[in-house]
């Protein structure tokens, strides 16, 4: 049940974004578009409520419950960037806006971009970890929360790997092929 709700929230997020962009650029309803775009956090709130309700109802915490926490952390940490990315492309395609600038691919600019992306990942992890620890504390039964703790441990490993990769560009920046 909760898995379907998470999928529904992800679909809802993109429908709100698409609806907001369509209203803004195609239908010229800028205020409605802004309302739809600013309403995307309500989807996160609905997911938190559904997850807590499910766990309070006695459900054993599963990977799906962990995924809800991960989704919320990523949505909060990266949501603005994702919406901005889509907005730039919509503005260019439908409103004559400037061509979107891609991420830097070489040198110090690329290294800086990677460090900032890792900091967003760290923020997503911090938010998700707080939610996961909140779920673990709320349930208060170690046998029912193993999946939550395992997800947290796995995510910490992924965050560590991302750190090594992201910060490696600071020490060894990408150079143009053929340059020495």
C-alpha positions as CSV (number, residue, x, y, z in Angstrom):
1,X,0.0,0.0,0.0
2,X,2.7,2.5,1.0
3,X,4.8,1.6,-2.1
4,X,1.9,2.6,-4.3
5,X,1.5,5.8,-2.4
6,X,5.2,6.7,-2.8
7,X,4.9,6.0,-6.6
8,X,1.8,8.2,-6.6
9,X,3.6,11.0,-4.8
10,X,6.5,10.9,-7.3
11,X,4.0,11.0,-10.2
12,X,2.1,13.8,-8.4
13,X,5.3,15.8,-7.9
14,X,6.0,15.8,-11.7
15,X,2.3,16.4,-12.5
16,X,2.4,19.5,-10.3
17,X,5.7,20.6,-11.9
18,X,4.4,20.0,-15.4
19,X,1.1,21.6,-14.6
20,X,2.8,24.7,-13.2
21,X,5.1,25.0,-16.2
22,X,2.2,24.5,-18.7
23,X,0.1,27.1,-16.9
24,X,3.1,29.5,-16.8
25,X,4.3,29.2,-20.3
26,X,1.6,27.7,-22.5
27,X,-1.6,29.0,-21.0
28,X,-0.1,32.3,-19.7
29,X,-1.6,31.8,-16.2
30,X,1.4,32.8,-14.3
31,X,-0.2,33.0,-10.8
32,X,-1.7,29.5,-11.1
33,X,1.6,28.2,-12.4
34,X,3.4,29.6,-9.4
35,X,0.8,28.2,-7.0
36,X,1.2,24.7,-8.6
37,X,5.0,24.9,-8.4
38,X,5.0,26.1,-4.8
39,X,2.5,23.4,-3.9
40,X,4.9,20.5,-4.5
41,X,6.0,20.3,-0.9
42,X,2.4,19.4,0.0
43,X,3.1,16.1,-1.7
44,X,5.9,15.5,0.8
45,X,3.6,16.4,3.6
46,X,1.0,13.9,2.4
47,X,3.7,11.2,2.2
48,X,4.9,11.8,5.7
49,X,1.3,11.7,7.0
50,X,0.6,8.4,5.1
51,X,3.8,6.8,6.3
52,X,3.3,7.7,10.0
53,X,-0.3,6.6,9.8
54,X,0.7,3.2,8.3
55,X,3.4,2.7,11.0
56,X,1.2,3.9,13.8
57,X,-1.4,1.3,12.6
58,X,1.0,-1.5,13.5
59,X,2.7,-2.1,10.1
60,X,6.2,-3.5,10.2
61,X,8.6,-1.0,8.8
62,X,9.7,-2.1,5.3
63,X,12.0,-0.8,2.7
64,X,9.0,1.1,1.3
65,X,8.8,3.1,4.5
66,X,12.5,3.8,4.2
67,X,12.0,4.8,0.6
68,X,9.5,7.4,1.8
69,X,12.1,9.0,4.1
70,X,14.7,8.9,1.2
71,X,12.1,10.4,-1.2
72,X,11.3,13.3,1.2
73,X,15.0,14.0,1.9
74,X,15.8,14.1,-1.8
75,X,12.7,16.1,-2.7
76,X,13.5,18.8,-0.1
77,X,17.3,18.9,-0.9
78,X,17.0,18.6,-4.7
79,X,13.4,19.7,-5.5
80,X,14.2,23.3,-6.1
81,X,17.1,22.4,-8.5
82,X,14.9,19.9,-10.4
83,X,12.1,22.5,-10.8
84,X,14.6,25.2,-11.9
85,X,16.1,22.7,-14.4
86,X,12.7,22.0,-15.9
87,X,11.7,25.7,-15.8
88,X,14.8,26.8,-17.8
89,X,14.0,24.2,-20.5
90,X,10.4,25.1,-20.7
91,X,11.2,28.8,-20.8
92,X,13.6,28.2,-23.7
93,X,11.3,25.9,-25.6
94,X,8.0,27.8,-25.2
95,X,8.8,31.3,-24.2
96,X,11.8,32.3,-26.1
97,X,14.0,32.2,-23.0
98,X,17.8,31.8,-23.2
99,X,19.2,28.3,-23.9
100,X,19.8,26.4,-20.7
101,X,23.4,26.4,-19.5
102,X,24.7,22.9,-19.0
103,X,26.8,21.9,-16.0
104,X,30.5,22.6,-16.2
105,X,32.4,19.6,-17.5
106,X,36.0,20.6,-16.9
107,X,38.4,22.2,-14.4
108,X,37.7,24.0,-11.2
109,X,34.1,24.8,-12.2
110,X,33.3,21.2,-12.6
111,X,34.9,20.3,-9.2
112,X,32.9,23.1,-7.5
113,X,29.7,21.8,-9.1
114,X,30.4,18.3,-7.9
115,X,31.1,19.5,-4.3
116,X,27.9,21.5,-4.3
117,X,25.9,18.5,-5.5
118,X,27.5,16.4,-2.8
119,X,26.4,19.0,-0.2
120,X,22.9,18.7,-1.5
121,X,23.2,14.9,-1.1
122,X,24.4,15.4,2.5
123,X,21.3,17.6,3.2
124,X,19.1,14.9,1.7
125,X,20.7,12.3,3.9
126,X,20.4,14.5,7.0
127,X,16.7,15.0,6.4
128,X,16.1,11.4,5.5
129,X,18.1,10.2,8.5
130,X,16.1,12.4,10.8
131,X,12.9,11.0,9.4
132,X,14.2,7.4,9.7
133,X,15.3,7.9,13.3
134,X,12.0,9.5,14.0
135,X,10.2,6.4,12.6
136,X,12.5,4.1,14.6
137,X,11.9,6.1,17.8
138,X,8.1,6.2,17.1
139,X,7.9,2.5,16.6
140,X,10.2,1.7,19.5
141,X,10.6,-2.0,18.6
142,X,13.9,-3.0,17.2
143,X,12.5,-6.1,15.5
144,X,10.0,-4.0,13.5
145,X,12.6,-1.4,12.4
146,X,15.5,-3.4,11.1
147,X,14.7,-2.4,7.5
148,X,14.9,1.3,8.4
149,X,18.3,0.9,10.0
150,X,19.6,-1.1,7.1
151,X,18.5,1.5,4.6
152,X,20.2,4.2,6.7
153,X,23.4,2.2,6.7
154,X,23.3,1.6,3.0
155,X,22.6,5.3,2.3
156,X,25.6,6.2,4.5
157,X,27.8,4.0,2.3
158,X,26.4,5.6,-0.9
159,X,27.0,9.1,0.6
160,X,30.6,8.1,1.4
161,X,31.2,6.8,-2.1
162,X,29.6,10.0,-3.5
163,X,31.9,12.1,-1.3
164,X,35.1,10.3,-2.6
165,X,34.0,10.7,-6.2
166,X,32.8,14.3,-5.9
167,X,35.8,15.6,-4.0
168,X,38.3,13.7,-6.1
169,X,37.7,16.3,-8.8
170,X,39.0,18.9,-6.4
171,X,42.3,17.1,-6.2
172,X,42.3,15.8,-9.8
173,X,40.2,18.1,-11.9
174,X,38.9,16.9,-15.3
175,X,41.0,18.3,-18.1
176,X,40.2,18.6,-21.8
177,X,41.2,15.5,-23.7
178,X,44.5,15.9,-25.4
179,X,45.7,18.5,-22.9
180,X,48.6,17.7,-20.6
